[in-house]
Amino acid sequence: MDHDNHFHSFTVGIRHAFVHVAITLLAVGVAFSLPVVAKYVLFYWWPKIEDNSQLLLFTEISFATVLVLLFNISKIAWDGRRSIHMNKIASLVYAREGHGWMSRWKERDMRKKIASVRDVYIMAITGYGTFSSENNDLQKTLGLAYEIRVMLANPYGKGIASRAQSQDDPEAMLQAYRQETETSIAYLRKLAAAGKKVKLKFYEEPPFWKLVVTGEYVWVQYCHDSHEVTTQPEYIFGLQHDNPQRGFFDPFYKHFLDQWNDPRHPEFNFETSELIYRNEDSNEIRRTPFPPEVEEGWLPEG
């Protein structure tokens, strides 16, 4: 054990010596590469530290610190450049997690860019958070938009029931989903009465994505089971005009259009409060009342 300790101390000392030599040689190399600095080091600074071991050690430590800072700054700059390149490939414009003041400021700045879009497409669970007064900027956008397409989860379907069952209190959560959906319908009905071209459809599958397509941007959140959507990270992808197929704007935009054009999803009639089902040729095949007549607290099996 003593032999190993002595050997370890010896190797550590040798390594430190090599480090000092390397730093000194690098300093001399840098100095000689710069005439003014070389003249200062050789004729002014070196004579001072040549016979002063403490000053020499201080010089080496200072130079090593500067090198470490420069290397770290270079690495940060390189990582930042690579991150910007990857974000450009993914067309990621903005991402946030949490509700800090900085994220709210950036989000308001993003919403100013989409304040006067013509079309707004929304795919949500109940739409309550999307249409709430907290989203003042988005409400302004909806007020200026001409065509608004909205897809919500059917609060009386198996998909929303499955999501409710992943919560602590399924019955209470299911009732909350239904009340929030009714609030969203009332808000959309007001927009339709104001002359907006508003269409609402319901999907039956468990919620997977929350999407808000506003012009050239799509706002994305993942609908994780047993977690509120508002607690999930939010990503904003933008359309790249020079290469529209690159990035995630196009896939999410097409996902919404595919779901919207799927004949399985009925359209809500604001005048009669009915769900209108159509076939693949867009011909009406049946209507059902909304909300349907179900028992209070009803949860479908499965």
Summary of the structure (lengths in Angstrom):
residues: 302
radius of gyration: 31.5
end to end distance: 66.6
largest distance: 98.6
contacts: 812
relative contact order: 0.10
helix: 52%
strand: 18%
